[in-house]
């Protein structure tokens, strides 16, 4: 019999202990904010899911002091492994290499970042690591945090909002019911989010017209017999693709379900053989199942009351190309953490949570649109394969011409994980009430490049200081959450330091956690920071304000600045926007989602069919 228990109380309840929920809980604990993290499973995932942590997330891990530890965990790919993708007629045997996407190993990327040092690069290269490894590592970290009440084995049932917050109901593995009262409820419970459904928030979009069968397996023989050597992804022409997960002997095969025999039980080993177009000794099948790509976004990231918020797949779902799934979800978590901390500590206003939707959501629609473009490039490639299927492997003029055309298309398309404009050039100034606008002109935006800027709302550029080792990002993660960078370039440093003194006085009066960092004679960094001698950086490393001229801001001016950036008042330059997906995105949704009925697969070509 279920015995009612008195409700637990916590400031913040997080539903879902995947990477997004655990990163959110970890960062809240780091900011000394208590929370309860509930997860219905007792164990972390056994599914590989994501296999790339992109540079933006890695530099945020650097801010947290976790980047090196993360790269070193057992099961992740070493820094000398490349990020190459091969397009082949067959993965083993007498296949031909049609083209490749070459990307350097982490060690080489580090050297390039160090040598370039012009603000255009991330503070950290990306990192190859399965979600299996990520979640296990994160759980170990979470269980050491006394500020996090971890409740593994608790299944979310429902929640109800009232005047004081949210009451959430759970059931544990023994059938015992639990209730938790909190100020805020955060749904990090994945694409089928029950939190989102209970909150009545609808999704725009849905499943795409293709289904795949996934087989996660170990094979030492495959590791040794790949015709073209090791690569991150291998795309054979006949269908599906193979992911090298650890640079050792662990792989994941993905194969279109509509190419498998119908009416019979699917043999996971046969799926691997079909993907490879040949048999290989499989040492162990780890997990296998069907999956369907999804292309969707929530109509809004929070309820009208701002008491229930969504992050990660609960708020948006992206197809695999581009790697925007888990990575954007983790950024949601970082973004939410400092806002919730500001509200908990009493210096933040309600606009912080409204701006979460206004700032993050447009960036996600742009990422979704880019992911779809990459997906359609694979569709086009599949059409080219089909058109030339009879000659692609022949040593004939027709075969050579077909291979040359395909290679050119692959070269022109380029890797789908190098879009620094999508990953780094995140601009929150449009329609955000938190950005203290300075009237400066917007820089051009390029999908494949990050153009460094300290225009309020932009990501603060990474630059190494004169010592060649300290990144500007190393200045953001220590001490109070907010950082005022003050460049001291003159002959009277004491007088120059006093120019930002009002920030210290006002922040203390407002209980606003701010530190001043003085950079003396760092002319190179100063130039890349666009010659602004004071730059206020938010906890998520976006610029909140910068000084426009050499006028020393007084107490009242600083108070207004800090009230704006902390969500207590709207920015003087704030222009309300729609905050929802535009008609272009709705058109994409109408064209490429919900095009199938029931569970039947269509003939839509995806990834080399």
C-alpha positions as CSV (number, residue, x, y, z in Angstrom):
1,X,0.0,0.0,0.0
2,X,1.3,3.5,-0.9
3,X,1.8,5.6,2.2
4,X,1.5,9.4,1.6
5,X,4.7,11.2,2.6
6,X,5.0,14.9,3.4
7,X,6.3,16.9,0.5
8,X,10.0,17.6,0.2
9,X,10.9,21.2,-0.6
10,X,13.7,22.5,-2.8
11,X,14.1,25.7,-4.8
12,X,14.4,23.8,-8.2
13,X,13.2,20.4,-9.3
14,X,14.9,19.0,-12.4
15,X,13.2,16.1,-14.3
16,X,15.6,13.9,-16.3
17,X,19.2,13.0,-15.6
18,X,20.6,12.8,-19.0
19,X,23.5,15.2,-19.9
20,X,21.2,18.2,-19.9
21,X,19.7,17.6,-16.5
22,X,22.9,16.6,-14.9
23,X,24.9,19.6,-16.3
24,X,22.1,21.8,-15.0
25,X,22.3,20.3,-11.6
26,X,26.1,20.4,-11.5
27,X,26.2,24.0,-12.4
28,X,23.5,25.0,-9.9
29,X,25.5,23.2,-7.2
30,X,28.6,25.1,-8.3
31,X,26.7,28.3,-7.9
32,X,25.6,27.2,-4.4
33,X,21.9,26.7,-5.4
34,X,20.2,23.6,-4.0
35,X,18.1,21.4,-6.4
36,X,16.5,18.0,-6.7
37,X,17.4,15.9,-9.7
38,X,14.9,13.1,-10.5
39,X,15.4,10.3,-13.0
40,X,13.2,7.3,-13.5
41,X,16.1,5.0,-14.5
42,X,18.5,3.6,-11.9
43,X,21.3,3.5,-14.4
44,X,22.7,5.9,-17.0
45,X,22.1,5.2,-20.7
46,X,23.4,2.2,-22.6
47,X,22.7,3.9,-25.9
48,X,25.6,5.8,-27.8
49,X,23.4,8.7,-29.0
50,X,25.6,11.7,-29.4
51,X,29.3,11.2,-30.3
52,X,30.6,14.7,-30.5
53,X,30.9,17.4,-27.8
54,X,31.4,20.5,-29.9
55,X,33.9,23.4,-29.3
56,X,31.3,25.7,-27.7
57,X,30.4,23.1,-25.0
58,X,34.0,22.2,-24.5
59,X,35.0,25.8,-23.8
60,X,32.1,26.0,-21.3
61,X,33.6,22.9,-19.6
62,X,36.9,24.8,-19.5
63,X,35.1,27.6,-17.7
64,X,33.9,25.0,-15.2
65,X,37.4,23.5,-14.9
66,X,36.2,20.2,-16.3
67,X,37.5,20.1,-19.9
68,X,40.8,18.2,-19.2
69,X,39.1,15.7,-16.9
70,X,36.4,15.1,-19.5
71,X,39.0,14.5,-22.3
72,X,40.8,12.0,-20.1
73,X,37.9,9.7,-19.1
74,X,38.1,6.1,-20.2
75,X,36.1,5.3,-23.3
76,X,36.4,8.7,-24.9
77,X,38.5,9.2,-28.1
78,X,42.2,10.3,-27.7
79,X,43.5,13.6,-28.8
80,X,45.5,12.0,-31.6
81,X,42.5,10.6,-33.4
82,X,41.2,12.3,-36.4
83,X,37.6,13.6,-37.2
84,X,37.6,12.2,-40.7
85,X,34.6,10.9,-42.6
86,X,34.9,8.6,-45.6
87,X,32.4,8.1,-48.5
88,X,33.0,4.7,-50.0
89,X,31.4,2.2,-52.4
90,X,31.9,-0.4,-49.6
91,X,33.6,-0.3,-46.3
92,X,35.5,-3.6,-46.6
93,X,37.0,-5.5,-49.5
94,X,37.5,-4.0,-52.9
95,X,35.6,-0.8,-52.4
96,X,36.5,2.6,-53.8
97,X,37.0,5.8,-51.9
98,X,34.6,8.4,-53.4
99,X,35.5,11.3,-51.2
100,X,36.3,12.4,-47.7
101,X,35.8,15.1,-45.1
102,X,39.2,15.6,-43.4
103,X,39.3,17.2,-40.0
104,X,42.5,17.3,-37.8
105,X,42.9,15.6,-34.5
106,X,42.5,17.6,-31.3
107,X,46.3,18.0,-30.9
108,X,46.5,19.6,-34.3
109,X,43.4,21.8,-33.7
110,X,45.0,23.0,-30.4
111,X,48.2,24.1,-32.3
112,X,46.1,25.9,-34.9
113,X,44.1,27.7,-32.2
114,X,47.3,28.7,-30.4
115,X,49.0,29.9,-33.5
116,X,46.0,31.8,-34.9
117,X,45.0,33.6,-31.7
118,X,42.9,36.2,-33.6
119,X,39.7,35.7,-31.7
120,X,38.1,33.7,-34.5
121,X,38.6,30.3,-32.8
122,X,37.1,28.6,-29.8
123,X,38.9,28.2,-26.5
124,X,38.8,24.4,-26.9
125,X,38.5,22.0,-29.8
126,X,35.6,19.6,-29.9
127,X,35.9,16.1,-28.4
128,X,34.6,12.7,-29.6
129,X,32.8,10.8,-26.8
130,X,29.7,8.6,-26.6
131,X,26.8,9.7,-24.5
132,X,27.2,6.4,-22.6
133,X,30.5,7.6,-21.3
134,X,29.3,11.2,-20.8
135,X,26.4,10.2,-18.6
136,X,28.4,7.7,-16.4
137,X,31.0,10.4,-15.8
138,X,28.5,13.1,-15.0
139,X,26.6,10.8,-12.6
140,X,29.8,10.3,-10.6
141,X,30.2,14.0,-10.4
142,X,26.6,14.7,-9.4
143,X,26.7,12.1,-6.6
144,X,29.5,14.1,-4.9
145,X,27.5,17.3,-4.8
146,X,25.7,17.9,-1.5
147,X,23.6,20.7,-3.0
148,X,22.0,18.1,-5.4
149,X,19.4,15.8,-4.0
150,X,19.7,12.9,-6.5
151,X,16.6,10.7,-6.9
152,X,17.4,7.9,-9.3
153,X,14.5,5.5,-9.7
154,X,11.9,8.3,-9.3
155,X,9.4,8.5,-12.2
156,X,7.7,11.8,-12.9
157,X,3.9,11.4,-12.8
158,X,2.5,15.0,-12.9
159,X,2.8,18.5,-11.6
160,X,0.5,21.3,-10.6
161,X,1.3,25.0,-10.4
162,X,0.0,27.1,-7.6
163,X,0.6,30.6,-6.2
164,X,3.8,29.5,-4.5
165,X,5.4,27.4,-7.2
166,X,5.1,23.9,-8.5
167,X,4.1,20.6,-6.7
168,X,5.5,17.6,-8.6
169,X,4.4,14.0,-8.0
170,X,6.7,11.0,-8.5
171,X,6.6,7.2,-7.9
172,X,9.7,5.2,-7.0
173,X,10.7,1.7,-7.9
174,X,9.0,0.3,-4.8
175,X,5.7,2.0,-5.8
176,X,6.0,4.6,-3.2
177,X,4.5,8.1,-4.1
178,X,6.5,11.2,-3.4
179,X,5.7,14.9,-3.8
180,X,8.1,17.8,-4.1
181,X,7.4,21.5,-3.8
182,X,9.7,23.8,-5.6
183,X,9.8,27.4,-6.9
184,X,10.7,26.1,-10.4
185,X,10.3,22.9,-12.4
186,X,12.7,22.2,-15.2
187,X,11.8,19.6,-17.8
188,X,15.0,17.9,-19.1
189,X,13.2,14.7,-19.8
190,X,13.8,14.2,-23.5
191,X,11.9,14.4,-26.8
192,X,8.8,12.7,-25.4
193,X,8.8,15.0,-22.4
194,X,5.9,14.4,-20.0
195,X,6.7,17.7,-18.3
196,X,6.1,19.5,-21.6
197,X,2.9,17.7,-22.3
198,X,1.5,18.3,-18.8
199,X,2.4,22.0,-19.1
200,X,0.4,22.1,-22.3
201,X,3.3,23.3,-24.5
202,X,3.0,22.1,-28.1
203,X,5.8,21.2,-30.5
204,X,6.1,22.6,-34.0
205,X,7.3,19.8,-36.3
206,X,7.8,16.1,-35.5
207,X,9.2,12.9,-36.9
208,X,10.9,12.9,-40.3
209,X,9.9,10.4,-43.0
210,X,12.6,7.8,-42.4
211,X,13.4,5.1,-39.8
212,X,16.7,3.5,-39.0
213,X,17.9,0.5,-37.2
214,X,20.7,1.1,-34.8
215,X,23.2,-1.6,-33.8
216,X,25.9,-0.8,-31.2
217,X,28.5,-3.5,-31.2
218,X,32.1,-4.5,-30.6
219,X,34.3,-6.0,-33.4
220,X,38.0,-6.2,-33.3
221,X,38.0,-7.7,-36.8
222,X,36.2,-4.7,-38.2
223,X,38.7,-2.4,-36.6
224,X,41.5,-4.3,-38.5
225,X,39.8,-4.8,-41.8
226,X,38.4,-1.4,-42.8
227,X,39.6,-0.9,-46.3
228,X,40.4,2.8,-46.0
229,X,41.6,2.7,-42.4
230,X,40.0,4.3,-39.3
231,X,37.6,7.2,-39.6
232,X,35.0,8.8,-37.5
233,X,32.1,8.1,-39.9
234,X,32.0,5.8,-42.9
235,X,29.2,6.3,-45.5
236,X,28.9,3.3,-47.9
237,X,26.9,4.1,-51.1
238,X,24.3,1.3,-50.7
239,X,22.8,2.6,-47.4
240,X,23.4,3.4,-43.8
241,X,26.6,4.5,-42.1
242,X,29.1,3.3,-39.5
243,X,30.4,5.4,-36.6
244,X,33.7,4.5,-34.9
245,X,32.9,5.3,-31.3
246,X,36.1,4.9,-29.4
247,X,39.0,4.5,-31.9
248,X,39.4,0.9,-30.6
249,X,36.7,-1.8,-31.3
250,X,33.3,-0.2,-30.6
251,X,31.1,0.8,-33.5
252,X,27.5,1.8,-34.2
253,X,25.8,0.9,-37.5
254,X,22.7,2.7,-38.7
255,X,20.6,1.2,-41.6
256,X,17.3,2.3,-43.1
257,X,14.5,0.1,-41.9
258,X,12.7,0.1,-45.3
259,X,15.7,-1.7,-46.8
260,X,15.4,-4.6,-44.4
261,X,13.2,-7.7,-45.0
262,X,9.7,-7.0,-43.9
263,X,7.6,-9.4,-41.8
264,X,10.5,-11.0,-40.0
265,X,12.3,-10.4,-36.8
266,X,15.3,-8.1,-37.4
267,X,18.7,-9.8,-36.7
268,X,21.1,-7.0,-35.5
269,X,24.1,-8.8,-36.9
270,X,22.4,-8.9,-40.3
271,X,21.9,-5.1,-40.0
272,X,25.7,-4.7,-39.5
273,X,26.4,-7.0,-42.5
274,X,24.1,-5.0,-44.8
275,X,25.6,-1.7,-43.7
276,X,29.1,-3.0,-44.4
277,X,28.1,-5.0,-47.5
278,X,30.0,-7.9,-46.0
279,X,30.2,-10.1,-43.0
280,X,32.6,-9.5,-40.1
281,X,33.1,-11.2,-36.8
282,X,31.0,-9.4,-34.2
283,X,32.4,-9.9,-30.7
284,X,29.4,-8.5,-28.9
285,X,26.1,-6.8,-29.7
286,X,25.7,-4.2,-27.0
287,X,22.3,-2.7,-27.8
288,X,20.0,-2.4,-30.8
289,X,16.7,-0.8,-31.8
290,X,14.8,1.4,-34.3
291,X,14.9,5.1,-34.2
292,X,13.4,8.0,-36.2
293,X,15.0,11.4,-36.9
294,X,13.0,14.3,-35.5
295,X,12.8,18.0,-36.6
296,X,10.8,20.1,-34.1
297,X,10.9,22.9,-31.5
298,X,8.6,23.9,-28.7
299,X,6.3,26.8,-29.3
300,X,7.8,28.3,-26.2
301,X,10.4,27.3,-23.6
302,X,8.3,28.1,-20.5
303,X,4.8,28.4,-19.2
304,X,3.2,31.8,-18.9
305,X,3.9,31.7,-15.2
306,X,7.6,31.1,-15.8
307,X,7.5,28.4,-13.2
308,X,8.0,25.5,-15.6
309,X,10.8,25.6,-18.2
310,X,12.2,23.2,-20.8
311,X,15.7,22.4,-21.9
312,X,17.4,20.1,-24.3
313,X,15.3,17.6,-26.3
314,X,12.2,18.5,-24.2
315,X,12.4,21.9,-26.0
316,X,13.8,21.0,-29.4
317,X,14.8,17.9,-31.4
318,X,17.3,17.9,-34.2
319,X,18.3,15.3,-36.8
320,X,21.9,14.1,-36.3
321,X,23.7,16.1,-39.0
322,X,25.6,19.0,-37.5
323,X,25.6,17.5,-34.0
324,X,23.2,20.1,-32.6
325,X,21.2,17.8,-30.3
326,X,23.0,17.3,-27.0
327,X,25.3,20.2,-27.5
328,X,22.5,22.8,-27.8
329,X,20.8,21.1,-24.8
330,X,23.9,21.4,-22.6
331,X,24.1,25.1,-23.6
332,X,20.4,25.4,-22.5
333,X,21.5,24.0,-19.1
334,X,24.4,26.5,-18.7
335,X,22.1,29.3,-19.8
336,X,19.3,28.4,-17.4
337,X,21.7,27.8,-14.4
338,X,22.9,31.4,-14.0
339,X,19.4,32.8,-14.4
340,X,18.0,30.5,-11.8
341,X,20.9,31.2,-9.5
342,X,20.3,35.0,-9.9
343,X,16.7,34.6,-8.9
344,X,17.5,32.3,-6.0
345,X,20.1,34.7,-4.7
346,X,17.8,37.6,-5.0
347,X,19.6,39.9,-7.5
348,X,17.8,38.7,-10.6
349,X,14.5,39.8,-12.0
350,X,11.7,37.9,-13.8
351,X,13.0,39.1,-17.2
352,X,15.8,36.6,-16.9
353,X,13.5,33.7,-17.5
354,X,11.5,35.5,-20.3
355,X,14.8,36.2,-22.0
356,X,15.7,32.5,-21.9
357,X,13.1,31.9,-24.5
358,X,13.8,35.1,-26.5
359,X,17.6,34.5,-26.6
360,X,18.0,30.7,-26.9
361,X,15.1,29.8,-29.2
362,X,16.0,31.8,-32.3
363,X,19.5,30.3,-32.1
364,X,18.0,26.8,-32.1
365,X,15.7,27.5,-35.1
366,X,18.8,28.5,-37.0
367,X,20.6,25.4,-36.0
368,X,17.7,23.2,-37.0
369,X,17.6,24.8,-40.4
370,X,21.3,24.2,-40.8
371,X,20.9,20.6,-39.7
372,X,18.2,20.1,-42.3
373,X,20.4,21.5,-45.0
374,X,23.2,19.0,-44.1
375,X,20.6,16.2,-44.2
376,X,19.4,17.2,-47.6
377,X,23.0,17.1,-48.9
378,X,23.0,13.4,-47.9
379,X,19.7,13.0,-49.7
380,X,21.2,14.6,-52.9
381,X,24.3,12.3,-52.5
382,X,22.0,9.3,-52.4
383,X,20.4,10.4,-55.6
384,X,23.8,10.7,-57.3
385,X,24.7,7.2,-56.0
386,X,21.5,5.7,-57.5
387,X,21.9,7.4,-60.8
388,X,25.5,6.0,-61.2
389,X,25.1,2.7,-59.4
390,X,26.0,0.6,-62.4
391,X,29.3,2.2,-63.0
392,X,30.6,3.6,-59.7
393,X,32.9,0.6,-59.0
394,X,34.0,0.2,-62.6
395,X,37.3,1.3,-64.0
396,X,35.7,2.9,-67.1
397,X,35.4,6.5,-68.3
398,X,31.8,6.6,-67.1
399,X,32.8,5.3,-63.7
400,X,35.7,7.8,-63.4
401,X,33.4,10.7,-64.4
402,X,30.7,9.6,-61.9
403,X,33.2,9.3,-59.1
404,X,34.7,12.7,-60.0
405,X,31.2,14.4,-59.8
406,X,30.5,12.8,-56.5
407,X,33.9,13.8,-55.1
408,X,33.3,17.4,-56.2
409,X,29.9,17.4,-54.5
410,X,31.4,16.0,-51.3
411,X,34.2,18.6,-51.3
412,X,31.7,21.4,-51.9
413,X,29.4,20.2,-49.2
414,X,32.2,20.0,-46.6
415,X,32.0,18.6,-43.1
416,X,28.8,19.1,-41.3
417,X,30.5,19.8,-37.9
418,X,32.6,22.9,-38.7
419,X,29.8,25.5,-38.8
420,X,31.4,28.0,-36.3
421,X,28.8,30.5,-37.1
422,X,26.1,28.2,-35.7
423,X,28.2,26.9,-32.8
424,X,30.0,30.1,-31.7
425,X,28.5,33.2,-33.3
426,X,25.5,33.2,-31.0
427,X,24.0,36.6,-31.0
428,X,21.5,37.4,-28.2
429,X,21.1,41.1,-28.8
430,X,18.0,41.0,-31.1
431,X,14.8,41.1,-29.1
432,X,16.6,40.6,-25.7
433,X,15.7,42.8,-22.8
434,X,18.9,41.9,-21.0
435,X,21.4,43.3,-23.5
436,X,22.5,46.9,-22.8
437,X,22.6,48.0,-26.4
438,X,25.3,50.5,-27.4
439,X,24.0,51.5,-30.8
440,X,26.9,49.8,-32.7
441,X,26.5,48.2,-36.1
442,X,26.2,44.5,-36.4
443,X,29.0,42.5,-37.9
444,X,28.3,40.3,-40.9
445,X,27.3,36.7,-40.0
446,X,28.8,33.7,-41.8
447,X,27.6,30.2,-41.1
448,X,31.0,28.7,-41.2
449,X,33.0,31.4,-39.5
450,X,33.0,33.1,-36.1
451,X,33.6,36.8,-36.4
452,X,34.9,38.0,-33.0
453,X,32.9,40.9,-31.5
454,X,32.2,42.3,-28.1
455,X,29.0,43.9,-29.2
456,X,26.6,43.4,-26.3
457,X,24.8,40.0,-26.8
458,X,27.7,38.4,-28.6
459,X,29.8,35.5,-27.3
460,X,32.9,37.0,-25.8
461,X,35.9,36.1,-28.0
462,X,38.6,33.6,-26.8
463,X,42.1,35.1,-27.0
464,X,45.3,33.9,-25.3
465,X,47.0,36.5,-23.1
466,X,50.6,37.5,-23.5
467,X,51.8,34.4,-21.6
468,X,50.5,32.2,-24.4
469,X,48.6,29.9,-22.1
470,X,45.9,31.8,-20.3
471,X,42.7,32.2,-22.3
472,X,40.2,35.0,-21.7
473,X,37.9,32.1,-20.9
474,X,40.0,31.2,-17.9
475,X,39.1,34.6,-16.5
476,X,35.4,33.8,-16.4
477,X,35.1,30.7,-14.3
478,X,36.8,31.7,-11.1
479,X,35.1,33.5,-8.2
480,X,31.9,35.5,-8.7
481,X,29.8,34.7,-11.8
482,X,30.0,38.0,-13.6
483,X,33.3,39.4,-14.9
484,X,34.1,43.0,-15.7
485,X,37.2,43.0,-17.9
486,X,39.0,46.3,-17.5
487,X,42.0,46.9,-19.8
488,X,44.7,49.1,-18.3
489,X,46.9,50.5,-21.1
490,X,48.0,53.9,-19.8
491,X,50.8,55.3,-17.7
492,X,48.6,55.8,-14.6
493,X,47.2,52.4,-13.7
494,X,45.8,53.4,-10.3
495,X,43.8,56.2,-11.8
496,X,42.5,53.9,-14.6
497,X,41.5,51.2,-12.1
498,X,39.4,53.7,-10.3
499,X,37.4,54.3,-13.5
500,X,35.5,51.0,-12.9
501,X,35.3,51.4,-9.2
502,X,31.6,52.2,-9.3
503,X,31.0,48.6,-10.4
504,X,32.4,47.3,-7.2
505,X,30.4,49.7,-5.1
506,X,27.1,49.1,-6.8
507,X,27.5,45.3,-7.1
508,X,28.1,45.1,-3.4
509,X,25.0,47.2,-2.7
510,X,22.9,45.1,-5.0
511,X,24.4,41.7,-3.8
512,X,25.4,41.3,-7.5
513,X,28.2,38.7,-7.8
514,X,30.8,40.6,-9.9
515,X,34.6,40.6,-10.0
516,X,36.8,43.1,-11.8
517,X,39.7,41.6,-13.8
518,X,42.4,44.0,-14.8
519,X,44.3,43.3,-18.0
520,X,47.5,45.4,-18.0
521,X,49.2,46.1,-21.3
522,X,47.3,43.3,-23.1
523,X,47.2,45.2,-26.4
524,X,46.5,42.2,-28.6
525,X,43.4,41.2,-26.5
526,X,42.4,44.8,-26.3
527,X,42.4,45.1,-30.1
528,X,40.3,41.9,-30.6
529,X,37.9,43.1,-27.9
530,X,37.4,46.1,-30.3
531,X,39.2,48.7,-28.2
532,X,36.6,48.8,-25.5
533,X,38.4,49.2,-22.2
534,X,35.5,47.8,-20.1
535,X,33.6,44.7,-21.1
536,X,31.0,43.1,-18.8
537,X,30.7,39.3,-19.4
538,X,27.7,37.3,-18.2
539,X,28.1,33.8,-16.5
540,X,27.4,32.2,-19.9
541,X,30.3,34.2,-21.4
542,X,28.1,36.5,-23.5
543,X,28.8,40.2,-23.4
544,X,26.2,42.1,-21.4
545,X,27.6,45.7,-21.7
546,X,30.8,47.5,-22.9
547,X,31.9,51.1,-22.4
548,X,31.3,53.3,-25.4
549,X,33.7,56.0,-24.7
550,X,36.2,57.1,-22.0
551,X,33.5,58.6,-19.8
552,X,33.7,57.1,-16.3
553,X,30.3,55.6,-15.4
554,X,28.9,56.9,-12.2
555,X,26.9,55.1,-9.5
556,X,23.5,55.7,-11.1
557,X,24.7,54.7,-14.6
558,X,26.2,51.5,-13.2
559,X,23.1,50.7,-11.2
560,X,21.0,51.0,-14.4
561,X,23.4,48.7,-16.3
562,X,23.3,46.0,-13.6
563,X,19.6,46.2,-13.2
564,X,19.2,45.7,-17.0
565,X,21.6,42.8,-17.3
566,X,20.1,41.1,-14.2
567,X,16.6,41.2,-15.5
568,X,15.2,43.8,-13.1
569,X,14.4,46.3,-15.9
570,X,14.2,46.3,-19.7
571,X,17.2,47.6,-21.7
572,X,16.6,51.1,-23.0
573,X,17.1,49.8,-26.5
574,X,14.8,46.8,-26.1
575,X,12.4,46.1,-29.0
576,X,9.9,43.3,-28.3
577,X,10.0,40.6,-30.9
578,X,7.8,37.6,-31.7
579,X,10.0,35.1,-29.8
580,X,8.7,32.2,-31.9
581,X,9.7,30.4,-35.1
582,X,9.4,32.4,-38.3
583,X,7.3,31.4,-41.3
584,X,10.4,30.1,-43.1
585,X,10.9,27.5,-40.4
586,X,7.2,26.6,-40.5
587,X,7.6,26.1,-44.2
588,X,10.5,23.7,-43.6
589,X,8.4,21.8,-41.1
590,X,5.5,21.5,-43.5
591,X,7.8,20.2,-46.2
592,X,9.9,17.7,-44.3
593,X,8.0,16.4,-41.3
594,X,4.8,14.6,-40.6
595,X,5.0,13.3,-44.2
596,X,4.3,9.7,-43.2
597,X,1.3,8.1,-41.6
598,X,1.3,5.5,-38.9
599,X,4.6,3.5,-38.6
600,X,5.1,2.8,-42.3
601,X,8.4,4.0,-43.8
602,X,8.3,6.1,-47.0
603,X,10.8,6.0,-49.9
604,X,12.4,9.3,-48.9
605,X,16.2,8.9,-49.4
606,X,18.3,9.6,-46.3
607,X,22.0,9.2,-45.9
608,X,23.0,7.2,-48.9
609,X,19.9,5.2,-49.7
